[in-house]
Amino acid sequence: MQNDALLTGHLLSGALVHLLPEWELPSRAVHIVRRPEPRPSAKVRSFVDFALERLG
């Protein structure tokens, strides 16, 4: 069991296959905890944007 995002290359190449494609793990909430700054640094903002893009 592993996150599809980490295995995309192997799944696309056929090196790995889904054994139970109709089965999914229950979803879990993901939280980003940061200091309450009025203007977060560019690094923090970039990470938050990246995480939202990848995780929705």
mmCIF entry with sequence, helices, sheets and N, C-alpha, C, O atoms, coordinates in Angstrom:
data_MODEL
# 
_entry.id   MODEL 
# 
_entity.id                         1 
_entity.type                       polymer 
_entity.pdbx_number_of_molecules   1 
# 
_entity_poly.entity_id                      1 
_entity_poly.type                           'polypeptide(L)' 
_entity_poly.nstd_linkage                   no 
_entity_poly.nstd_monomer                   no 
_entity_poly.pdbx_seq_one_letter_code       MQNDALLTGHLLSGALVHLLPEWELPSRAVHIVRRPEPRPSAKVRSFVDFALERLG 
_entity_poly.pdbx_seq_one_letter_code_can   MQNDALLTGHLLSGALVHLLPEWELPSRAVHIVRRPEPRPSAKVRSFVDFALERLG 
_entity_poly.pdbx_strand_id                 A 
# 
loop_
_entity_poly_seq.entity_id 
_entity_poly_seq.num 
_entity_poly_seq.mon_id 
_entity_poly_seq.hetero 
1 1  MET n 
1 2  GLN n 
1 3  ASN n 
1 4  ASP n 
1 5  ALA n 
1 6  LEU n 
1 7  LEU n 
1 8  THR n 
1 9  GLY n 
1 10 HIS n 
1 11 LEU n 
1 12 LEU n 
1 13 SER n 
1 14 GLY n 
1 15 ALA n 
1 16 LEU n 
1 17 VAL n 
1 18 HIS n 
1 19 LEU n 
1 20 LEU n 
1 21 PRO n 
1 22 GLU n 
1 23 TRP n 
1 24 GLU n 
1 25 LEU n 
1 26 PRO n 
1 27 SER n 
1 28 ARG n 
1 29 ALA n 
1 30 VAL n 
1 31 HIS n 
1 32 ILE n 
1 33 VAL n 
1 34 ARG n 
1 35 ARG n 
1 36 PRO n 
1 37 GLU n 
1 38 PRO n 
1 39 ARG n 
1 40 PRO n 
1 41 SER n 
1 42 ALA n 
1 43 LYS n 
1 44 VAL n 
1 45 ARG n 
1 46 SER n 
1 47 PHE n 
1 48 VAL n 
1 49 ASP n 
1 50 PHE n 
1 51 ALA n 
1 52 LEU n 
1 53 GLU n 
1 54 ARG n 
1 55 LEU n 
1 56 GLY n 
# 
_struct_asym.id          A 
_struct_asym.entity_id   1 
# 
loop_
_struct_conf.conf_type_id 
_struct_conf.id 
_struct_conf.pdbx_PDB_helix_id 
_struct_conf.beg_label_comp_id 
_struct_conf.beg_label_asym_id 
_struct_conf.beg_label_seq_id 
_struct_conf.pdbx_beg_PDB_ins_code 
_struct_conf.end_label_comp_id 
_struct_conf.end_label_asym_id 
_struct_conf.end_label_seq_id 
_struct_conf.pdbx_end_PDB_ins_code 
_struct_conf.beg_auth_comp_id 
_struct_conf.beg_auth_asym_id 
_struct_conf.beg_auth_seq_id 
_struct_conf.end_auth_comp_id 
_struct_conf.end_auth_asym_id 
_struct_conf.end_auth_seq_id 
_struct_conf.pdbx_PDB_helix_class 
_struct_conf.details 
_struct_conf.pdbx_PDB_helix_length 
HELX_P HELX_P1 AA1 ASP A 4  ? SER A 13 ? ASP A 4  SER A 13 1 ? 10 
HELX_P HELX_P2 AA2 ALA A 42 ? LEU A 55 ? ALA A 42 LEU A 55 1 ? 14 
# 
_struct_conf_type.id          HELX_P 
_struct_conf_type.criteria    ? 
_struct_conf_type.reference   ? 
# 
loop_
_atom_site.group_PDB 
_atom_site.id 
_atom_site.type_symbol 
_atom_site.label_atom_id 
_atom_site.label_alt_id 
_atom_site.label_comp_id 
_atom_site.label_asym_id 
_atom_site.label_entity_id 
_atom_site.label_seq_id 
_atom_site.pdbx_PDB_ins_code 
_atom_site.Cartn_x 
_atom_site.Cartn_y 
_atom_site.Cartn_z 
_atom_site.occupancy 
_atom_site.B_iso_or_equiv 
_atom_site.pdbx_formal_charge 
_atom_site.auth_seq_id 
_atom_site.auth_comp_id 
_atom_site.auth_asym_id 
_atom_site.auth_atom_id 
_atom_site.pdbx_PDB_model_num 
ATOM 1   N N  . MET A 1 1  ? 0.846   -1.156 0.000   1.00 0.00 ? 1  MET A N  1 
ATOM 2   C CA . MET A 1 1  ? 0.000   0.000  0.000   1.00 0.00 ? 1  MET A CA 1 
ATOM 3   C C  . MET A 1 1  ? 0.902   1.233  0.000   1.00 0.00 ? 1  MET A C  1 
ATOM 4   O O  . MET A 1 1  ? 1.794   1.370  0.837   1.00 0.00 ? 1  MET A O  1 
ATOM 5   N N  . GLN A 1 2  ? 0.649   2.125  -0.960  1.00 0.00 ? 2  GLN A N  1 
ATOM 6   C CA . GLN A 1 2  ? 1.458   3.332  -1.065  1.00 0.00 ? 2  GLN A CA 1 
ATOM 7   C C  . GLN A 1 2  ? 0.648   4.380  -1.822  1.00 0.00 ? 2  GLN A C  1 
ATOM 8   O O  . GLN A 1 2  ? -0.239  4.039  -2.605  1.00 0.00 ? 2  GLN A O  1 
ATOM 9   N N  . ASN A 1 3  ? 0.948   5.623  -1.593  1.00 0.00 ? 3  ASN A N  1 
ATOM 10  C CA . ASN A 1 3  ? 0.300   6.727  -2.283  1.00 0.00 ? 3  ASN A CA 1 
ATOM 11  C C  . ASN A 1 3  ? 0.595   6.652  -3.779  1.00 0.00 ? 3  ASN A C  1 
ATOM 12  O O  . ASN A 1 3  ? 1.750   6.491  -4.174  1.00 0.00 ? 3  ASN A O  1 
ATOM 13  N N  . ASP A 1 4  ? -0.435  6.766  -4.610  1.00 0.00 ? 4  ASP A N  1 
ATOM 14  C CA . ASP A 1 4  ? -0.261  6.708  -6.066  1.00 0.00 ? 4  ASP A CA 1 
ATOM 15  C C  . ASP A 1 4  ? 0.723   7.756  -6.578  1.00 0.00 ? 4  ASP A C  1 
ATOM 16  O O  . ASP A 1 4  ? 1.464   7.504  -7.529  1.00 0.00 ? 4  ASP A O  1 
ATOM 17  N N  . ALA A 1 5  ? 0.730   8.933  -5.946  1.00 0.00 ? 5  ALA A N  1 
ATOM 18  C CA . ALA A 1 5  ? 1.614   10.004 -6.399  1.00 0.00 ? 5  ALA A CA 1 
ATOM 19  C C  . ALA A 1 5  ? 3.081   9.577  -6.347  1.00 0.00 ? 5  ALA A C  1 
ATOM 20  O O  . ALA A 1 5  ? 3.885   10.030 -7.162  1.00 0.00 ? 5  ALA A O  1 
ATOM 21  N N  . LEU A 1 6  ? 3.433   8.718  -5.406  1.00 0.00 ? 6  LEU A N  1 
ATOM 22  C CA . LEU A 1 6  ? 4.814   8.256  -5.283  1.00 0.00 ? 6  LEU A CA 1 
ATOM 23  C C  . LEU A 1 6  ? 5.139   7.142  -6.272  1.00 0.00 ? 6  LEU A C  1 
ATOM 24  O O  . LEU A 1 6  ? 6.307   6.835  -6.508  1.00 0.00 ? 6  LEU A O  1 
ATOM 25  N N  . LEU A 1 7  ? 4.107   6.542  -6.845  1.00 0.00 ? 7  LEU A N  1 
ATOM 26  C CA . LEU A 1 7  ? 4.311   5.379  -7.709  1.00 0.00 ? 7  LEU A CA 1 
ATOM 27  C C  . LEU A 1 7  ? 3.921   5.616  -9.157  1.00 0.00 ? 7  LEU A C  1 
ATOM 28  O O  . LEU A 1 7  ? 3.941   4.680  -9.956  1.00 0.00 ? 7  LEU A O  1 
ATOM 29  N N  . THR A 1 8  ? 3.571   6.829  -9.514  1.00 0.00 ? 8  THR A N  1 
ATOM 30  C CA . THR A 1 8  ? 3.050   7.126  -10.848 1.00 0.00 ? 8  THR A CA 1 
ATOM 31  C C  . THR A 1 8  ? 3.938   6.586  -11.955 1.00 0.00 ? 8  THR A C  1 
ATOM 32  O O  . THR A 1 8  ? 3.442   5.941  -12.879 1.00 0.00 ? 8  THR A O  1 
ATOM 33  N N  . GLY A 1 9  ? 5.230   6.832  -11.885 1.00 0.00 ? 9  GLY A N  1 
ATOM 34  C CA . GLY A 1 9  ? 6.149   6.358  -12.925 1.00 0.00 ? 9  GLY A CA 1 
ATOM 35  C C  . GLY A 1 9  ? 6.115   4.849  -13.080 1.00 0.00 ? 9  GLY A C  1 
ATOM 36  O O  . GLY A 1 9  ? 6.088   4.337  -14.199 1.00 0.00 ? 9  GLY A O  1 
ATOM 37  N N  . HIS A 1 10 ? 6.116   4.142  -11.972 1.00 0.00 ? 10 HIS A N  1 
ATOM 38  C CA . HIS A 1 10 ? 6.107   2.678  -12.000 1.00 0.00 ? 10 HIS A CA 1 
ATOM 39  C C  . HIS A 1 10 ? 4.758   2.139  -12.502 1.00 0.00 ? 10 HIS A C  1 
ATOM 40  O O  . HIS A 1 10 ? 4.707   1.130  -13.206 1.00 0.00 ? 10 HIS A O  1 
ATOM 41  N N  . LEU A 1 11 ? 3.678   2.822  -12.133 1.00 0.00 ? 11 LEU A N  1 
ATOM 42  C CA . LEU A 1 11 ? 2.361   2.400  -12.616 1.00 0.00 ? 11 LEU A CA 1 
ATOM 43  C C  . LEU A 1 11 ? 2.231   2.625  -14.117 1.00 0.00 ? 11 LEU A C  1 
ATOM 44  O O  . LEU A 1 11 ? 1.705   1.775  -14.836 1.00 0.00 ? 11 LEU A O  1 
ATOM 45  N N  . LEU A 1 12 ? 2.714   3.779  -14.589 1.00 0.00 ? 12 LEU A N  1 
ATOM 46  C CA . LEU A 1 12 ? 2.643   4.081  -16.025 1.00 0.00 ? 12 LEU A CA 1 
ATOM 47  C C  . LEU A 1 12 ? 3.524   3.155  -16.856 1.00 0.00 ? 12 LEU A C  1 
ATOM 48  O O  . LEU A 1 12 ? 3.174   2.807  -17.984 1.00 0.00 ? 12 LEU A O  1 
ATOM 49  N N  . SER A 1 13 ? 4.657   2.761  -16.305 1.00 0.00 ? 13 SER A N  1 
ATOM 50  C CA . SER A 1 13 ? 5.563   1.878  -17.044 1.00 0.00 ? 13 SER A CA 1 
ATOM 51  C C  . SER A 1 13 ? 5.096   0.429  -17.042 1.00 0.00 ? 13 SER A C  1 
ATOM 52  O O  . SER A 1 13 ? 5.571   -0.380 -17.838 1.00 0.00 ? 13 SER A O  1 
ATOM 53  N N  . GLY A 1 14 ? 4.168   0.099  -16.150 1.00 0.00 ? 14 GLY A N  1 
ATOM 54  C CA . GLY A 1 14 ? 3.699   -1.279 -16.059 1.00 0.00 ? 14 GLY A CA 1 
ATOM 55  C C  . GLY A 1 14 ? 4.496   -2.118 -15.076 1.00 0.00 ? 14 GLY A C  1 
ATOM 56  O O  . GLY A 1 14 ? 4.187   -3.293 -14.880 1.00 0.00 ? 14 GLY A O  1 
ATOM 57  N N  . ALA A 1 15 ? 5.527   -1.531 -14.448 1.00 0.00 ? 15 ALA A N  1 
ATOM 58  C CA . ALA A 1 15 ? 6.325   -2.272 -13.470 1.00 0.00 ? 15 ALA A CA 1 
ATOM 59  C C  . ALA A 1 15 ? 5.478   -2.653 -12.258 1.00 0.00 ? 15 ALA A C  1 
ATOM 60  O O  . ALA A 1 15 ? 5.719   -3.677 -11.619 1.00 0.00 ? 15 ALA A O  1 
ATOM 61  N N  . LEU A 1 16 ? 4.484   -1.819 -11.949 1.00 0.00 ? 16 LEU A N  1 
ATOM 62  C CA . LEU A 1 16 ? 3.540   -2.104 -10.872 1.00 0.00 ? 16 LEU A CA 1 
ATOM 63  C C  . LEU A 1 16 ? 2.122   -2.032 -11.428 1.00 0.00 ? 16 LEU A C  1 
ATOM 64  O O  . LEU A 1 16 ? 1.856   -1.290 -12.374 1.00 0.00 ? 16 LEU A O  1 
ATOM 65  N N  . VAL A 1 17 ? 1.225   -2.796 -10.842 1.00 0.00 ? 17 VAL A N  1 
ATOM 66  C CA . VAL A 1 17 ? -0.186  -2.756 -11.237 1.00 0.00 ? 17 VAL A CA 1 
ATOM 67  C C  . VAL A 1 17 ? -1.052  -2.691 -9.990  1.00 0.00 ? 17 VAL A C  1 
ATOM 68  O O  . VAL A 1 17 ? -0.660  -3.156 -8.920  1.00 0.00 ? 17 VAL A O  1 
ATOM 69  N N  . HIS A 1 18 ? -2.235  -2.105 -10.144 1.00 0.00 ? 18 HIS A N  1 
ATOM 70  C CA . HIS A 1 18 ? -3.201  -2.077 -9.047  1.00 0.00 ? 18 HIS A CA 1 
ATOM 71  C C  . HIS A 1 18 ? -3.795  -3.477 -8.906  1.00 0.00 ? 18 HIS A C  1 
ATOM 72  O O  . HIS A 1 18 ? -4.305  -4.040 -9.875  1.00 0.00 ? 18 HIS A O  1 
ATOM 73  N N  . LEU A 1 19 ? -3.729  -4.031 -7.712  1.00 0.00 ? 19 LEU A N  1 
ATOM 74  C CA . LEU A 1 19 ? -4.326  -5.347 -7.478  1.00 0.00 ? 19 LEU A CA 1 
ATOM 75  C C  . LEU A 1 19 ? -5.827  -5.247 -7.219  1.00 0.00 ? 19 LEU A C  1 
ATOM 76  O O  . LEU A 1 19 ? -6.592  -6.117 -7.638  1.00 0.00 ? 19 LEU A O  1 
ATOM 77  N N  . LEU A 1 20 ? -6.240  -4.205 -6.541  1.00 0.00 ? 20 LEU A N  1 
ATOM 78  C CA . LEU A 1 20 ? -7.662  -3.999 -6.231  1.00 0.00 ? 20 LEU A CA 1 
ATOM 79  C C  . LEU A 1 20 ? -8.043  -2.570 -6.623  1.00 0.00 ? 20 LEU A C  1 
ATOM 80  O O  . LEU A 1 20 ? -8.218  -1.723 -5.747  1.00 0.00 ? 20 LEU A O  1 
ATOM 81  N N  . PRO A 1 21 ? -8.173  -2.287 -7.919  1.00 0.00 ? 21 PRO A N  1 
ATOM 82  C CA . PRO A 1 21 ? -8.383  -0.902 -8.360  1.00 0.00 ? 21 PRO A CA 1 
ATOM 83  C C  . PRO A 1 21 ? -9.672  -0.263 -7.844  1.00 0.00 ? 21 PRO A C  1 
ATOM 84  O O  . PRO A 1 21 ? -9.752  0.961  -7.743  1.00 0.00 ? 21 PRO A O  1 
ATOM 85  N N  . GLU A 1 22 ? -10.678 -1.072 -7.517  1.00 0.00 ? 22 GLU A N  1 
ATOM 86  C CA . GLU A 1 22 ? -11.934 -0.490 -7.041  1.00 0.00 ? 22 GLU A CA 1 
ATOM 87  C C  . GLU A 1 22 ? -11.906 -0.165 -5.553  1.00 0.00 ? 22 GLU A C  1 
ATOM 88  O O  . GLU A 1 22 ? -12.810 0.506  -5.054  1.00 0.00 ? 22 GLU A O  1 
ATOM 89  N N  . TRP A 1 23 ? -10.883 -0.628 -4.837  1.00 0.00 ? 23 TRP A N  1 
ATOM 90  C CA . TRP A 1 23 ? -10.776 -0.410 -3.399  1.00 0.00 ? 23 TRP A CA 1 
ATOM 91  C C  . TRP A 1 23 ? -9.928  0.825  -3.118  1.00 0.00 ? 23 TRP A C  1 
ATOM 92  O O  . TRP A 1 23 ? -8.898  1.037  -3.758  1.00 0.00 ? 23 TRP A O  1 
ATOM 93  N N  . GLU A 1 24 ? -10.365 1.638  -2.161  1.00 0.00 ? 24 GLU A N  1 
ATOM 94  C CA . GLU A 1 24 ? -9.607  2.825  -1.762  1.00 0.00 ? 24 GLU A CA 1 
ATOM 95  C C  . GLU A 1 24 ? -9.522  2.897  -0.247  1.00 0.00 ? 24 GLU A C  1 
ATOM 96  O O  . GLU A 1 24 ? -10.424 2.457  0.466   1.00 0.00 ? 24 GLU A O  1 
ATOM 97  N N  . LEU A 1 25 ? -8.430  3.454  0.222   1.00 0.00 ? 25 LEU A N  1 
ATOM 98  C CA . LEU A 1 25 ? -8.310  3.747  1.644   1.00 0.00 ? 25 LEU A CA 1 
ATOM 99  C C  . LEU A 1 25 ? -9.281  4.865  2.004   1.00 0.00 ? 25 LEU A C  1 
ATOM 100 O O  . LEU A 1 25 ? -9.602  5.694  1.153   1.00 0.00 ? 25 LEU A O  1 
ATOM 101 N N  . PRO A 1 26 ? -9.746  4.903  3.225   1.00 0.00 ? 26 PRO A N  1 
ATOM 102 C CA . PRO A 1 26 ? -10.572 6.045  3.633   1.00 0.00 ? 26 PRO A CA 1 
ATOM 103 C C  . PRO A 1 26 ? -9.747  7.329  3.557   1.00 0.00 ? 26 PRO A C  1 
ATOM 104 O O  . PRO A 1 26 ? -8.554  7.332  3.860   1.00 0.00 ? 26 PRO A O  1 
ATOM 105 N N  . SER A 1 27 ? -10.393 8.407  3.154   1.00 0.00 ? 27 SER A N  1 
ATOM 106 C CA . SER A 1 27 ? -9.660  9.678  3.066   1.00 0.00 ? 27 SER A CA 1 
ATOM 107 C C  . SER A 1 27 ? -9.421  10.234 4.469   1.00 0.00 ? 27 SER A C  1 
ATOM 108 O O  . SER A 1 27 ? -10.166 9.950  5.408   1.00 0.00 ? 27 SER A O  1 
ATOM 109 N N  . ARG A 1 28 ? -8.370  11.027 4.581   1.00 0.00 ? 28 ARG A N  1 
ATOM 110 C CA . ARG A 1 28 ? -8.024  11.658 5.852   1.00 0.00 ? 28 ARG A CA 1 
ATOM 111 C C  . ARG A 1 28 ? -7.723  13.119 5.594   1.00 0.00 ? 28 ARG A C  1 
ATOM 112 O O  . ARG A 1 28 ? -7.190  13.479 4.544   1.00 0.00 ? 28 ARG A O  1 
ATOM 113 N N  . ALA A 1 29 ? -8.057  13.936 6.532   1.00 0.00 ? 29 ALA A N  1 
ATOM 114 C CA . ALA A 1 29 ? -7.772  15.367 6.413   1.00 0.00 ? 29 ALA A CA 1 
ATOM 115 C C  . ALA A 1 29 ? -6.269  15.612 6.534   1.00 0.00 ? 29 ALA A C  1 
ATOM 116 O O  . ALA A 1 29 ? -5.567  14.912 7.265   1.00 0.00 ? 29 ALA A O  1 
ATOM 117 N N  . VAL A 1 30 ? -5.797  16.608 5.810   1.00 0.00 ? 30 VAL A N  1 
ATOM 118 C CA . VAL A 1 30 ? -4.395  17.018 5.884   1.00 0.00 ? 30 VAL A CA 1 
ATOM 119 C C  . VAL A 1 30 ? -4.388  18.477 6.318   1.00 0.00 ? 30 VAL A C  1 
ATOM 120 O O  . VAL A 1 30 ? -5.135  19.296 5.783   1.00 0.00 ? 30 VAL A O  1 
ATOM 121 N N  . HIS A 1 31 ? -3.546  18.794 7.283   1.00 0.00 ? 31 HIS A N  1 
ATOM 122 C CA . HIS A 1 31 ? -3.475  20.155 7.801   1.00 0.00 ? 31 HIS A CA 1 
ATOM 123 C C  . HIS A 1 31 ? -2.057  20.688 7.661   1.00 0.00 ? 31 HIS A C  1 
ATOM 124 O O  . HIS A 1 31 ? -1.081  19.954 7.815   1.00 0.00 ? 31 HIS A O  1 
ATOM 125 N N  . ILE A 1 32 ? -1.966  21.965 7.368   1.00 0.00 ? 32 ILE A N  1 
ATOM 126 C CA . ILE A 1 32 ? -0.678  22.664 7.376   1.00 0.00 ? 32 ILE A CA 1 
ATOM 127 C C  . ILE A 1 32 ? -0.729  23.617 8.566   1.00 0.00 ? 32 ILE A C  1 
ATOM 128 O O  . ILE A 1 32 ? -1.608  24.474 8.657   1.00 0.00 ? 32 ILE A O  1 
ATOM 129 N N  . VAL A 1 33 ? 0.218   23.456 9.464   1.00 0.00 ? 33 VAL A N  1 
ATOM 130 C CA . VAL A 1 33 ? 0.273   24.311 10.648  1.00 0.00 ? 33 VAL A CA 1 
ATOM 131 C C  . VAL A 1 33 ? 1.456   25.256 10.477  1.00 0.00 ? 33 VAL A C  1 
ATOM 132 O O  . VAL A 1 33 ? 2.584   24.832 10.224  1.00 0.00 ? 33 VAL A O  1 
ATOM 133 N N  . ARG A 1 34 ? 1.173   26.531 10.621  1.00 0.00 ? 34 ARG A N  1 
ATOM 134 C CA . ARG A 1 34 ? 2.237   27.526 10.494  1.00 0.00 ? 34 ARG A CA 1 
ATOM 135 C C  . ARG A 1 34 ? 2.002   28.645 11.487  1.00 0.00 ? 34 ARG A C  1 
ATOM 136 O O  . ARG A 1 34 ? 0.929   28.758 12.080  1.00 0.00 ? 34 ARG A O  1 
ATOM 137 N N  . ARG A 1 35 ? 3.011   29.459 11.654  1.00 0.00 ? 35 ARG A N  1 
ATOM 138 C CA . ARG A 1 35 ? 2.892   30.594 12.572  1.00 0.00 ? 35 ARG A CA 1 
ATOM 139 C C  . ARG A 1 35 ? 1.922   31.613 11.989  1.00 0.00 ? 35 ARG A C  1 
ATOM 140 O O  . ARG A 1 35 ? 1.862   31.775 10.770  1.00 0.00 ? 35 ARG A O  1 
ATOM 141 N N  . PRO A 1 36 ? 1.162   32.300 12.837  1.00 0.00 ? 36 PRO A N  1 
ATOM 142 C CA . PRO A 1 36 ? 0.199   33.296 12.353  1.00 0.00 ? 36 PRO A CA 1 
ATOM 143 C C  . PRO A 1 36 ? 0.879   34.615 11.978  1.00 0.00 ? 36 PRO A C  1 
ATOM 144 O O  . PRO A 1 36 ? 0.800   35.593 12.722  1.00 0.00 ? 36 PRO A O  1 
ATOM 145 N N  . GLU A 1 37 ? 1.532   34.636 10.850  1.00 0.00 ? 37 GLU A N  1 
ATOM 146 C CA . GLU A 1 37 ? 2.223   35.841 10.391  1.00 0.00 ? 37 GLU A CA 1 
ATOM 147 C C  . GLU A 1 37 ? 1.306   36.600 9.424   1.00 0.00 ? 37 GLU A C  1 
ATOM 148 O O  . GLU A 1 37 ? 0.580   35.979 8.647   1.00 0.00 ? 37 GLU A O  1 
ATOM 149 N N  . PRO A 1 38 ? 1.336   37.924 9.467   1.00 0.00 ? 38 PRO A N  1 
ATOM 150 C CA . PRO A 1 38 ? 0.506   38.681 8.525   1.00 0.00 ? 38 PRO A CA 1 
ATOM 151 C C  . PRO A 1 38 ? 0.930   38.429 7.071   1.00 0.00 ? 38 PRO A C  1 
ATOM 152 O O  . PRO A 1 38 ? 0.097   38.389 6.167   1.00 0.00 ? 38 PRO A O  1 
ATOM 153 N N  . ARG A 1 39 ? 2.220   38.262 6.871   1.00 0.00 ? 39 ARG A N  1 
ATOM 154 C CA . ARG A 1 39 ? 2.748   37.974 5.533   1.00 0.00 ? 39 ARG A CA 1 
ATOM 155 C C  . ARG A 1 39 ? 3.716   36.799 5.631   1.00 0.00 ? 39 ARG A C  1 
ATOM 156 O O  . ARG A 1 39 ? 4.872   36.981 6.011   1.00 0.00 ? 39 ARG A O  1 
ATOM 157 N N  . PRO A 1 40 ? 3.254   35.592 5.290   1.00 0.00 ? 40 PRO A N  1 
ATOM 158 C CA . PRO A 1 40 ? 4.172   34.447 5.358   1.00 0.00 ? 40 PRO A CA 1 
ATOM 159 C C  . PRO A 1 40 ? 5.309   34.603 4.351   1.00 0.00 ? 40 PRO A C  1 
ATOM 160 O O  . PRO A 1 40 ? 5.157   35.261 3.322   1.00 0.00 ? 40 PRO A O  1 
ATOM 161 N N  . SER A 1 41 ? 6.443   33.992 4.660   1.00 0.00 ? 41 SER A N  1 
ATOM 162 C CA . SER A 1 41 ? 7.595   34.084 3.772   1.00 0.00 ? 41 SER A CA 1 
ATOM 163 C C  . SER A 1 41 ? 7.269   33.439 2.417   1.00 0.00 ? 41 SER A C  1 
ATOM 164 O O  . SER A 1 41 ? 6.317   32.669 2.298   1.00 0.00 ? 41 SER A O  1 
ATOM 165 N N  . ALA A 1 42 ? 8.053   33.758 1.429   1.00 0.00 ? 42 ALA A N  1 
ATOM 166 C CA . ALA A 1 42 ? 7.857   33.198 0.089   1.00 0.00 ? 42 ALA A CA 1 
ATOM 167 C C  . ALA A 1 42 ? 7.978   31.671 0.120   1.00 0.00 ? 42 ALA A C  1 
ATOM 168 O O  . ALA A 1 42 ? 7.261   30.979 -0.603  1.00 0.00 ? 42 ALA A O  1 
ATOM 169 N N  . LYS A 1 43 ? 8.878   31.147 0.950   1.00 0.00 ? 43 LYS A N  1 
ATOM 170 C CA . LYS A 1 43 ? 9.043   29.697 1.053   1.00 0.00 ? 43 LYS A CA 1 
ATOM 171 C C  . LYS A 1 43 ? 7.784   29.041 1.604   1.00 0.00 ? 43 LYS A C  1 
ATOM 172 O O  . LYS A 1 43 ? 7.342   28.012 1.092   1.00 0.00 ? 43 LYS A O  1 
ATOM 173 N N  . VAL A 1 44 ? 7.210   29.629 2.642   1.00 0.00 ? 44 VAL A N  1 
ATOM 174 C CA . VAL A 1 44 ? 5.997   29.074 3.248   1.00 0.00 ? 44 VAL A CA 1 
ATOM 175 C C  . VAL A 1 44 ? 4.845   29.153 2.261   1.00 0.00 ? 44 VAL A C  1 
ATOM 176 O O  . VAL A 1 44 ? 4.122   28.175 2.073   1.00 0.00 ? 44 VAL A O  1 
ATOM 177 N N  . ARG A 1 45 ? 4.668   30.299 1.634   1.00 0.00 ? 45 ARG A N  1 
ATOM 178 C CA . ARG A 1 45 ? 3.585   30.486 0.666   1.00 0.00 ? 45 ARG A CA 1 
ATOM 179 C C  . ARG A 1 45 ? 3.739   29.504 -0.499  1.00 0.00 ? 45 ARG A C  1 
ATOM 180 O O  . ARG A 1 45 ? 2.758   28.926 -0.968  1.00 0.00 ? 45 ARG A O  1 
ATOM 181 N N  . SER A 1 46 ? 4.966   29.324 -0.954  1.00 0.00 ? 46 SER A N  1 
ATOM 182 C CA . SER A 1 46 ? 5.234   28.396 -2.053  1.00 0.00 ? 46 SER A CA 1 
ATOM 183 C C  . SER A 1 46 ? 4.874   26.964 -1.664  1.00 0.00 ? 46 SER A C  1 
ATOM 184 O O  . SER A 1 46 ? 4.285   26.228 -2.455  1.00 0.00 ? 46 SER A O  1 
ATOM 185 N N  . PHE A 1 47 ? 5.233   26.573 -0.439  1.00 0.00 ? 47 PHE A N  1 
ATOM 186 C CA . PHE A 1 47 ? 4.902   25.226 0.025   1.00 0.00 ? 47 PHE A CA 1 
ATOM 187 C C  . PHE A 1 47 ? 3.396   25.035 0.131   1.00 0.00 ? 47 PHE A C  1 
ATOM 188 O O  . PHE A 1 47 ? 2.874   24.006 -0.297  1.00 0.00 ? 47 PHE A O  1 
ATOM 189 N N  . VAL A 1 48 ? 2.694   26.007 0.692   1.00 0.00 ? 48 VAL A N  1 
ATOM 190 C CA . VAL A 1 48 ? 1.237   25.915 0.823   1.00 0.00 ? 48 VAL A CA 1 
ATOM 191 C C  . VAL A 1 48 ? 0.598   25.794 -0.561  1.00 0.00 ? 48 VAL A C  1 
ATOM 192 O O  . VAL A 1 48 ? -0.292  24.967 -0.758  1.00 0.00 ? 48 VAL A O  1 
ATOM 193 N N  . ASP A 1 49 ? 1.037   26.600 -1.511  1.00 0.00 ? 49 ASP A N  1 
ATOM 194 C CA . ASP A 1 49 ? 0.507   26.521 -2.877  1.00 0.00 ? 49 ASP A CA 1 
ATOM 195 C C  . ASP A 1 49 ? 0.768   25.148 -3.488  1.00 0.00 ? 49 ASP A C  1 
ATOM 196 O O  . ASP A 1 49 ? -0.114  24.559 -4.113  1.00 0.00 ? 49 ASP A O  1 
ATOM 197 N N  . PHE A 1 50 ? 1.979   24.646 -3.302  1.00 0.00 ? 50 PHE A N  1 
ATOM 198 C CA . PHE A 1 50 ? 2.342   23.320 -3.810  1.00 0.00 ? 50 PHE A CA 1 
ATOM 199 C C  . PHE A 1 50 ? 1.449   22.238 -3.199  1.00 0.00 ? 50 PHE A C  1 
ATOM 200 O O  . PHE A 1 50 ? 0.915   21.390 -3.915  1.00 0.00 ? 50 PHE A O  1 
ATOM 201 N N  . ALA A 1 51 ? 1.290   22.270 -1.879  1.00 0.00 ? 51 ALA A N  1 
ATOM 202 C CA . ALA A 1 51 ? 0.478   21.262 -1.201  1.00 0.00 ? 51 ALA A CA 1 
ATOM 203 C C  . ALA A 1 51 ? -0.970  21.310 -1.649  1.00 0.00 ? 51 ALA A C  1 
ATOM 204 O O  . ALA A 1 51 ? -1.590  20.268 -1.858  1.00 0.00 ? 51 ALA A O  1 
ATOM 205 N N  . LEU A 1 52 ? -1.513  22.506 -1.797  1.00 0.00 ? 52 LEU A N  1 
ATOM 206 C CA . LEU A 1 52 ? -2.896  22.632 -2.264  1.00 0.00 ? 52 LEU A CA 1 
ATOM 207 C C  . LEU A 1 52 ? -3.060  22.111 -3.687  1.00 0.00 ? 52 LEU A C  1 
ATOM 208 O O  . LEU A 1 52 ? -4.065  21.476 -4.011  1.00 0.00 ? 52 LEU A O  1 
ATOM 209 N N  . GLU A 1 53 ? -2.082  22.377 -4.523  1.00 0.00 ? 53 GLU A N  1 
ATOM 210 C CA . GLU A 1 53 ? -2.135  21.906 -5.908  1.00 0.00 ? 53 GLU A CA 1 
ATOM 211 C C  . GLU A 1 53 ? -2.101  20.371 -5.961  1.00 0.00 ? 53 GLU A C  1 
ATOM 212 O O  . GLU A 1 53 ? -2.864  19.753 -6.704  1.00 0.00 ? 53 GLU A O  1 
ATOM 213 N N  . ARG A 1 54 ? -1.218  19.772 -5.176  1.00 0.00 ? 54 ARG A N  1 
ATOM 214 C CA . ARG A 1 54 ? -1.038  18.317 -5.220  1.00 0.00 ? 54 ARG A CA 1 
ATOM 215 C C  . ARG A 1 54 ? -2.092  17.543 -4.443  1.00 0.00 ? 54 ARG A C  1 
ATOM 216 O O  . ARG A 1 54 ? -2.497  16.453 -4.846  1.00 0.00 ? 54 ARG A O  1 
ATOM 217 N N  . LEU A 1 55 ? -2.531  18.110 -3.333  1.00 0.00 ? 55 LEU A N  1 
ATOM 218 C CA . LEU A 1 55 ? -3.452  17.383 -2.459  1.00 0.00 ? 55 LEU A CA 1 
ATOM 219 C C  . LEU A 1 55 ? -4.891  17.866 -2.575  1.00 0.00 ? 55 LEU A C  1 
ATOM 220 O O  . LEU A 1 55 ? -5.815  17.209 -2.096  1.00 0.00 ? 55 LEU A O  1 
ATOM 221 N N  . GLY A 1 56 ? -5.074  19.007 -3.208  1.00 0.00 ? 56 GLY A N  1 
ATOM 222 C CA . GLY A 1 56 ? -6.441  19.519 -3.358  1.00 0.00 ? 56 GLY A CA 1 
ATOM 223 C C  . GLY A 1 56 ? -6.943  20.062 -2.094  1.00 0.00 ? 56 GLY A C  1 
ATOM 224 O O  . GLY A 1 56 ? -8.077  20.537 -2.033  1.00 0.00 ? 56 GLY A O  1 
# 
